[in-house]
Amino acid sequence: MTVLPFGTLYTHTLTTYRENIALNHGISVDDFRFAVDQMPRLRAQFDDNPLVQRMARIAERTIRHYGGDFYFHDLFWLSTHLEDFYWFVRPNGTHLIPAAVSREDWDRKHAVLQAIQHQGYDSLACYYADRGRQTLRAIKPEAIVLRRTA
């Protein structure tokens, strides 16, 4: 079994969340508690997943702030969804958008994609994740086209 490359970013994120709980910092203490409870479970769930291993290596070397974007939000989404997705990585976190978007979510997801495409991040990396093959492929943000589902 291969162990995920969860390194200093993972540890820092978990520690920061625990500190926020201890300080009763912010209005979302319950959210921090939930994340602290879930992060070890998510880590164990994806410990031998080649797609998540590659994502973790990229996250560890790229993200400087908001590690919870990957170690909590992205992994939680992956634990509840099976579809392909686009993954955006920058020093200030990540964003994940399903490749196929429902009619109800279309306006919101399309607006997020357009904002990402037009912000001109020099440090933005974009990837297409194929869940069936468990692969991650680097792509240009302007090449992304969302598919609308019924």
N, CA, C and O of each residue as an XYZ file, in Angstrom:
600
protein
N       0.835     -1.175      0.000
C       0.000      0.000      0.000
C       0.884      1.243      0.000
O       1.833      1.333      0.779
N       0.581      2.179     -0.851
C       1.294      3.440     -0.926
C       0.675      4.420      0.061
O      -0.546      4.472      0.204
N       1.497      5.182      0.730
C       0.994      6.170      1.675
C       0.928      7.519      0.981
O       1.856      7.916      0.276
N      -0.176      8.218      1.188
C      -0.338      9.532      0.582
C       0.747     10.488      1.042
O       1.201     10.419      2.184
N       1.158     11.373      0.161
C       2.180     12.344      0.521
C       1.588     13.510      1.314
O       1.849     14.671      0.997
N       0.789     13.207      2.348
C       0.229     14.272      3.179
C       1.355     14.792      4.049
O       1.859     14.073      4.911
N       1.747     16.011      3.834
C       2.907     16.550      4.513
C       2.580     17.740      5.383
O       1.580     17.749      6.101
N       3.434     18.744      5.310
C       3.311     19.894      6.197
C       2.023     20.678      5.962
O       1.467     21.228      6.912
N       1.539     20.743      4.735
C       0.292     21.474      4.474
C      -0.877     20.804      5.192
O      -1.710     21.488      5.787
N      -0.944     19.489      5.143
C      -2.002     18.743      5.840
C      -1.919     19.001      7.347
O      -2.924     19.325      7.980
N      -0.729     18.858      7.913
C      -0.535     19.045      9.347
C      -0.882     20.469      9.761
O      -1.557     20.674     10.770
N      -0.430     21.448      8.993
C      -0.713     22.852      9.294
C      -2.216     23.130      9.242
O      -2.748     23.829     10.104
N      -2.894     22.589      8.240
C      -4.335     22.808      8.103
C      -5.079     22.224      9.300
O      -5.935     22.891      9.880
N      -4.765     21.004      9.669
C      -5.427     20.359     10.801
C      -5.155     21.126     12.097
O      -6.063     21.313     12.906
N      -3.918     21.567     12.297
C      -3.555     22.332     13.493
C      -4.299     23.658     13.540
O      -4.816     24.041     14.590
N      -4.359     24.362     12.415
C      -5.058     25.645     12.352
C      -6.535     25.476     12.664
O      -7.105     26.268     13.414
N      -7.156     24.456     12.099
C      -8.573     24.203     12.382
C      -8.783     23.935     13.872
O      -9.738     24.442     14.460
N      -7.900     23.142     14.489
C      -8.020     22.854     15.925
C      -7.835     24.118     16.760
O      -8.529     24.307     17.759
N      -6.902     24.987     16.359
C      -6.696     26.250     17.074
C      -7.933     27.132     16.971
O      -8.326     27.765     17.951
N      -8.545     27.179     15.804
C      -9.752     27.987     15.635
C     -10.883     27.479     16.527
O     -11.666     28.272     17.051
N     -10.968     26.172     16.697
C     -11.978     25.604     17.595
C     -11.669     26.008     19.036
O     -12.559     26.450     19.762
N     -10.411     25.858     19.449
C     -10.015     26.171     20.823
C     -10.244     27.643     21.152
O     -10.630     27.980     22.271
N     -10.011     28.508     20.188
C     -10.193     29.945     20.392
C     -11.639     30.378     20.185
O     -11.985     31.541     20.394
N     -12.491     29.419     19.766
C     -13.868     29.740     19.400
C     -13.858     30.864     18.362
O     -14.654     31.801     18.421
N     -12.933     30.740     17.413
C     -12.663     31.777     16.419
C     -13.657     31.705     15.262
O     -13.817     30.663     14.627
N     -14.300     32.798     15.009
C     -15.187     32.870     13.849
C     -16.557     32.281     14.124
O     -16.815     31.719     15.188
N     -17.414     32.422     13.153
C     -18.792     31.969     13.313
C     -18.975     30.518     12.903
O     -20.060     29.961     13.064
N     -17.933     29.904     12.378
C     -18.090     28.557     11.836
C     -17.298     27.506     12.622
O     -16.662     26.631     12.033
N     -17.341     27.598     13.945
C     -16.627     26.623     14.773
C     -17.134     25.214     14.492
O     -16.346     24.270     14.452
N     -18.446     25.064     14.297
C     -18.992     23.740     13.977
C     -18.414     23.208     12.670
O     -18.169     22.009     12.540
N     -18.195     24.100     11.701
C     -17.583     23.682     10.436
C     -16.159     23.187     10.664
O     -15.747     22.182     10.084
N     -15.404     23.896     11.513
C     -14.045     23.461     11.821
C     -14.063     22.109     12.535
O     -13.247     21.239     12.235
N     -14.985     21.932     13.473
C     -15.092     20.642     14.175
C     -15.381     19.512     13.187
O     -14.770     18.446     13.249
N     -16.311     19.761     12.288
C     -16.661     18.753     11.291
C     -15.436     18.407     10.442
O     -15.165     17.233     10.189
N     -14.698     19.432     10.005
C     -13.507     19.206      9.180
C     -12.455     18.404      9.940
O     -11.863     17.476      9.389
N     -12.219     18.758     11.204
C     -11.224     18.044     12.011
C     -11.625     16.581     12.182
O     -10.769     15.696     12.177
N     -12.915     16.328     12.333
C     -13.390     14.945     12.445
C     -13.237     14.182     11.132
O     -12.925     12.992     11.140
N     -13.454     14.854     10.015
C     -13.482     14.192      8.713
C     -12.112     14.015      8.065
O     -11.900     13.042      7.342
N     -11.177     14.935      8.308
C      -9.902     14.898      7.586
C      -9.141     13.582      7.759
O      -8.649     13.056      6.760
N      -9.016     13.022      8.957
C      -8.328     11.723      9.069
C      -9.069     10.597      8.333
O      -8.435      9.723      7.742
N     -10.391     10.617      8.367
C     -11.173      9.605      7.648
C     -10.939      9.721      6.149
O     -10.753      8.715      5.466
N     -10.948     10.947      5.639
C     -10.721     11.159      4.206
C      -9.316     10.717      3.817
O      -9.114     10.105      2.768
N      -8.354     11.031      4.667
C      -6.971     10.615      4.398
C      -6.893      9.092      4.276
O      -6.269      8.571      3.352
N      -7.522      8.387      5.205
C      -7.500      6.922      5.171
C      -8.259      6.380      3.958
O      -7.835      5.400      3.346
N      -9.364      7.010      3.617
C     -10.178      6.539      2.493
C      -9.411      6.582      1.177
O      -9.560      5.698      0.334
N      -8.593      7.610      1.006
C      -7.898      7.802     -0.265
C      -6.423      7.427     -0.210
O      -5.656      7.810     -1.094
N      -6.021      6.692      0.805
C      -4.608      6.389      1.021
C      -3.940      5.689     -0.156
O      -2.755      5.912     -0.400
N      -4.662      4.853     -0.889
C      -4.036      4.140     -2.005
C      -4.653      4.511     -3.347
O      -4.585      3.729     -4.296
N      -5.250      5.687     -3.436
C      -5.884      6.148     -4.668
C      -4.864      6.930     -5.510
O      -4.388      7.973     -5.060
N      -4.515      6.459     -6.716
C      -3.476      7.124     -7.512
C      -3.835      8.556     -7.913
O      -2.956      9.414     -7.981
N      -5.100      8.818     -8.175
C      -5.516     10.175     -8.541
C      -5.298     11.125     -7.369
O      -4.725     12.201     -7.541
N      -5.743     10.744     -6.200
C      -5.608     11.605     -5.026
C      -4.149     11.719     -4.602
O      -3.741     12.767     -4.101
N      -3.357     10.675     -4.788
C      -1.923     10.762     -4.492
C      -1.272     11.854     -5.333
O      -0.487     12.657     -4.829
N      -1.606     11.875     -6.614
C      -1.023     12.898     -7.493
C      -1.506     14.286     -7.087
O      -0.725     15.236     -7.055
N      -2.801     14.400     -6.777
C      -3.343     15.687     -6.342
C      -2.657     16.163     -5.061
O      -2.344     17.347     -4.931
N      -2.421     15.251     -4.115
C      -1.780     15.619     -2.850
C      -0.354     16.114     -3.076
O       0.078     17.072     -2.435
N       0.375     15.471     -3.979
C       1.742     15.932     -4.284
C       1.710     17.347     -4.860
O       2.530     18.188     -4.490
N       0.773     17.609     -5.758
C       0.644     18.946     -6.353
C       0.248     19.955     -5.282
O       0.821     21.042     -5.211
N      -0.725     19.601     -4.452
C      -1.188     20.505     -3.395
C      -0.056     20.850     -2.433
O       0.127     22.015     -2.081
N       0.699     19.848     -2.008
C       1.779     20.073     -1.045
C       2.847     21.017     -1.590
O       3.413     21.804     -0.831
N       3.129     20.953     -2.876
C       4.199     21.813     -3.406
C       3.680     23.166     -3.887
O       4.482     24.072     -4.115
N       2.368     23.335     -4.048
C       1.825     24.567     -4.617
C       1.138     25.456     -3.593
O       1.397     26.659     -3.545
N       0.267     24.881     -2.775
C      -0.587     25.673     -1.886
C       0.220     26.209     -0.704
O       0.959     25.471     -0.052
N       0.063     27.505     -0.444
C       0.716     28.146      0.699
C      -0.314     28.558      1.754
O       0.018     28.641      2.937
N      -1.531     28.810      1.350
C      -2.611     29.234      2.240
C      -3.883     28.478      1.852
O      -4.052     28.092      0.695
N      -4.754     28.274      2.799
C      -6.045     27.609      2.572
C      -5.871     26.151      2.149
O      -6.474     25.699      1.175
N      -5.051     25.432      2.884
C      -4.861     24.008      2.621
C      -6.132     23.202      2.791
O      -6.267     22.115      2.230
N      -7.065     23.736      3.569
C      -8.348     23.067      3.745
C      -9.133     22.954      2.459
O     -10.002     22.092      2.331
N      -8.832     23.827      1.495
C      -9.488     23.701      0.189
C      -9.281     22.296     -0.359
O     -10.223     21.662     -0.835
N      -8.047     21.816     -0.290
C      -7.773     20.470     -0.791
C      -8.068     19.401      0.253
O      -8.850     18.482      0.010
N      -7.428     19.530      1.432
C      -7.475     18.448      2.410
C      -8.842     18.242      3.045
O      -9.091     17.189      3.632
N      -9.722     19.208      2.943
C     -11.076     18.965      3.415
C     -12.097     19.055      2.281
O     -12.758     18.065      1.967
N     -12.230     20.216      1.671
C     -13.308     20.417      0.693
C     -13.192     19.503     -0.524
O     -14.162     18.838     -0.888
N     -12.025     19.461     -1.155
C     -11.871     18.634     -2.359
C     -12.017     17.144     -2.037
O     -12.720     16.418     -2.740
N     -11.353     16.696     -0.977
C     -11.440     15.276     -0.633
C     -12.851     14.889     -0.190
O     -13.310     13.784     -0.476
N     -13.534     15.791      0.503
C     -14.913     15.493      0.894
C     -15.787     15.354     -0.355
O     -16.615     14.447     -0.435
N     -15.605     16.254     -1.333
C     -16.369     16.161     -2.581
C     -16.065     14.833     -3.277
O     -16.977     14.152     -3.745
N     -14.797     14.469     -3.344
C     -14.414     13.209     -3.991
C     -15.012     11.994     -3.284
O     -15.265     10.969     -3.917
N     -15.236     12.106     -1.987
C     -15.801     10.976     -1.244
C     -17.294     10.803     -1.504
O     -17.858      9.756     -1.185
N     -17.932     11.801     -2.071
C     -19.381     11.734     -2.291
C     -19.781     11.812     -3.761
O     -20.967     11.712     -4.075
N     -18.831     11.987     -4.658
C     -19.117     12.094     -6.096
C     -18.164     11.193     -6.884
O     -17.025     10.971     -6.474
N     -18.635     10.688     -7.997
C     -17.813      9.798     -8.827
C     -17.481     10.377    -10.192
O     -16.733      9.761    -10.952
N     -18.013     11.534    -10.518
C     -17.846     12.053    -11.873
C     -16.494     12.743    -12.086
O     -15.787     13.080    -11.136
N     -16.163     12.938    -13.367
C     -14.949     13.654    -13.758
C     -15.077     15.110    -13.322
O     -16.179     15.617    -13.113
N     -13.913     15.779    -13.186
C     -13.952     17.167    -12.729
C     -12.729     17.935    -13.218
O     -11.736     17.359    -13.662
N     -12.843     19.259    -13.116
C     -11.728     20.163    -13.359
C     -11.234     20.620    -11.996
O     -12.020     20.909    -11.094
N      -9.912     20.678    -11.866
C      -9.311     21.053    -10.592
C      -8.353     22.208    -10.833
O      -7.485     22.130    -11.701
N      -8.511     23.272    -10.068
C      -7.695     24.476    -10.194
C      -6.860     24.620     -8.930
O      -7.380     24.537     -7.818
N      -5.558     24.838     -9.111
C      -4.634     24.922     -7.979
C      -3.826     26.204     -8.108
O      -3.309     26.532     -9.176
N      -3.732     26.915     -6.997
C      -2.930     28.138     -6.939
C      -2.368     28.246     -5.518
O      -2.798     27.493     -4.644
N      -1.439     29.141     -5.262
C      -0.871     29.236     -3.915
C      -1.913     29.498     -2.820
O      -1.711     29.117     -1.667
N      -3.016     30.141     -3.178
C      -4.053     30.433     -2.187
C      -5.210     29.451     -2.245
O      -6.357     29.850     -2.045
N      -4.942     28.183     -2.512
C      -5.972     27.163     -2.424
C      -6.332     26.513     -3.741
O      -5.622     26.633     -4.739
N      -7.463     25.817     -3.715
C      -7.918     25.061     -4.880
C      -9.387     25.355     -5.143
O     -10.087     25.933     -4.312
N      -9.826     24.946     -6.310
C     -11.258     24.965     -6.630
C     -11.528     23.763     -7.519
O     -10.708     23.404     -8.364
N     -12.673     23.152     -7.322
C     -13.035     21.957     -8.059
C     -14.410     22.185     -8.685
O     -15.344     22.610     -8.005
N     -14.528     21.901     -9.982
C     -15.804     22.041    -10.689
C     -16.073     20.741    -11.436
O     -15.211     20.270    -12.178
N     -17.256     20.152    -11.253
C     -17.596     18.949    -12.016
C     -17.561     19.238    -13.514
O     -17.913     20.337    -13.943
N     -17.142     18.264    -14.303
C     -17.093     18.454    -15.761
C     -18.497     18.510    -16.354
O     -18.718     19.178    -17.364
N     -19.431     17.823    -15.740
C     -20.828     17.859    -16.175
C     -21.640     18.522    -15.070
O     -21.591     18.104    -13.913
N     -22.381     19.550    -15.435
C     -23.090     20.364    -14.452
C     -24.590     20.293    -14.703
O     -25.043     20.383    -15.845
N     -25.350     20.131    -13.637
C     -26.809     20.069    -13.765
C     -27.380     21.436    -14.136
O     -26.732     22.466    -13.954
N     -28.577     21.424    -14.648
C     -29.268     22.663    -15.026
C     -29.371     23.609    -13.824
O     -29.210     24.821    -13.970
N     -29.638     23.053    -12.636
C     -29.795     23.880    -11.433
C     -28.495     24.590    -11.042
O     -28.527     25.722    -10.559
N     -27.366     23.933    -11.247
C     -26.069     24.510    -10.864
C     -25.366     25.243    -11.999
O     -24.312     25.840    -11.782
N     -25.922     25.211    -13.191
C     -25.233     25.714    -14.371
C     -24.765     27.152    -14.219
O     -23.584     27.435    -14.424
N     -25.662     28.066    -13.865
C     -25.305     29.484    -13.800
C     -24.168     29.732    -12.817
O     -23.226     30.462    -13.123
N     -24.257     29.126    -11.646
C     -23.233     29.340    -10.624
C     -21.888     28.752    -11.043
O     -20.865     29.430    -10.952
N     -21.875     27.511    -11.496
C     -20.614     26.866    -11.885
C     -20.000     27.535    -13.112
O     -18.783     27.700    -13.192
N     -20.840     27.913    -14.058
C     -20.330     28.577    -15.258
C     -19.726     29.935    -14.899
O     -18.702     30.322    -15.461
N     -20.347     30.657    -13.974
C     -19.811     31.950    -13.538
C     -18.464     31.782    -12.842
O     -17.549     32.579    -13.053
N     -18.340     30.751    -12.015
C     -17.064     30.482    -11.343
C     -15.985     30.177    -12.372
O     -14.874     30.699    -12.287
N     -16.313     29.334    -13.342
C     -15.346     28.991    -14.383
C     -14.913     30.233    -15.149
O     -13.721     30.422    -15.393
N     -15.859     31.079    -15.531
C     -15.509     32.296    -16.270
C     -14.618     33.205    -15.433
O     -13.674     33.795    -15.959
N     -14.902     33.326    -14.152
C     -14.061     34.152    -13.284
C     -12.642     33.601    -13.226
O     -11.675     34.360    -13.299
N     -12.517     32.299    -13.097
C     -11.191     31.672    -13.056
C     -10.462     31.889    -14.375
O      -9.276     32.219    -14.381
N     -11.160     31.707    -15.491
C     -10.531     31.840    -16.807
C     -10.080     33.265    -17.090
O      -9.106     33.471    -17.816
N     -10.770     34.248    -16.531
C     -10.476     35.640    -16.875
C      -9.647     36.377    -15.831
O      -9.322     37.549    -16.025
N      -9.302     35.724    -14.742
C      -8.498     36.391    -13.727
C      -7.032     36.461    -14.104
O      -6.291     37.286    -13.570
N      -6.612     35.615    -15.008
C      -5.238     35.675    -15.496
C      -4.194     35.323    -14.459
O      -3.133     35.946    -14.416
N      -4.470     34.343    -13.626
C      -3.476     33.906    -12.654
C      -2.246     33.385    -13.380
O      -2.343     32.475    -14.202
N      -1.094     33.961    -13.076
C       0.143     33.409    -13.620
C       0.476     32.095    -12.920
O       1.096     31.206    -13.504
N       0.060     31.987    -11.674
C       0.414     30.809    -10.886
C      -0.705     29.766    -10.843
O      -0.635     28.828    -10.049
N      -1.727     29.911    -11.676
C      -2.839     28.970    -11.688
C      -2.496     27.741    -12.514
O      -2.039     27.849    -13.651
N      -2.721     26.587    -11.936
C      -2.565     25.330    -12.674
C      -3.943     24.696    -12.787
O      -4.704     24.675    -11.820
N      -4.262     24.178    -13.971
C      -5.566     23.562    -14.210
C      -5.376     22.114    -14.633
O      -4.439     21.779    -15.358
N      -6.284     21.264    -14.168
C      -6.202     19.840    -14.456
C      -7.583     19.289    -14.777
O      -8.603     19.790    -14.304
N      -7.584     18.238    -15.597
C      -8.801     17.472    -15.838
C      -8.609     16.112    -15.182
O      -7.631     15.416    -15.455
N      -9.540     15.741    -14.323
C      -9.458     14.459    -13.623
C     -10.468     13.488    -14.201
O     -11.665     13.770    -14.253
N      -9.972     12.348    -14.632
C     -10.811     11.267    -15.149
C     -10.964     10.253    -14.019
O     -10.024      9.523    -13.704
N     -12.140     10.209    -13.414
C     -12.361      9.335    -12.260
C     -12.315      7.863    -12.642
O     -11.857      7.037    -11.853
N     -12.781      7.522    -13.842
C     -12.761      6.126    -14.268
C     -11.351      5.586    -14.404
O     -11.059      4.470    -13.974
N     -10.484      6.375    -14.997
C      -9.084      5.970    -15.191
C      -8.193      6.364    -14.026
O      -7.050      5.915    -13.937
N      -8.711      7.204    -13.125
C      -7.940      7.704    -11.986
C      -6.703      8.462    -12.454
O      -5.608      8.277    -11.923
N      -6.895      9.325    -13.466
C      -5.783     10.106    -14.007
C      -6.054     11.595    -13.865
O      -7.197     12.034    -13.743
N      -4.973     12.352    -13.883
C      -5.022     13.803    -13.784
C      -4.162     14.359    -14.906
O      -2.982     14.024    -15.011
N      -4.748     15.210    -15.750
C      -4.034     15.743    -16.910
C      -4.046     17.266    -16.859
O      -5.103     17.875    -16.700
N      -2.867     17.886    -16.995
C      -2.774     19.346    -17.020
C      -3.423     19.876    -18.295
O      -3.238     19.317    -19.376
N      -4.182     20.956    -18.158
C      -4.853     21.581    -19.298
C      -4.776     23.095    -19.163
O      -4.432     23.618    -18.103
N      -5.096     23.788    -20.240
C      -5.161     25.248    -20.216
C      -6.571     25.657    -19.778
O      -7.548     25.047    -20.213
N      -6.690     26.687    -18.918
C      -8.022     27.073    -18.434
C      -8.977     27.480    -19.551
O     -10.182     27.246    -19.458
N      -8.448     28.082    -20.594
C      -9.325     28.527    -21.688
C      -9.868     27.366    -22.515
O     -10.788     27.553    -23.312
N      -9.313     26.178    -22.336
C      -9.775     25.005    -23.090
C     -10.952     24.298    -22.413
O     -11.519     23.363    -22.978
N     -11.315     24.732    -21.222
C     -12.366     24.051    -20.466
C     -13.746     24.406    -21.000
O     -14.076     25.574    -21.203
N     -14.529     23.378    -21.217
C     -15.927     23.545    -21.604
C     -16.747     22.626    -20.706
O     -16.547     21.412    -20.694
N     -17.672     23.219    -19.954
C     -18.536     22.412    -19.100
C     -19.622     21.755    -19.935
O     -20.120     22.343    -20.895
N     -19.985     20.538    -19.568
C     -21.111     19.845    -20.204
C     -22.337     20.024    -19.325
O     -22.264     19.885    -18.104
N     -23.451     20.331    -19.945
C     -24.688     20.487    -19.189
C     -25.429     19.159    -19.176
O     -25.599     18.517    -20.213
N     -25.870     18.757    -17.985
C     -26.672     17.541    -17.870
C     -28.145     17.924    -17.830
O     -28.483     19.103    -17.736
N     -29.001     16.943    -17.901
C     -30.455     17.195    -17.937
C     -30.974     17.869    -16.709
O     -32.172     18.136    -16.611
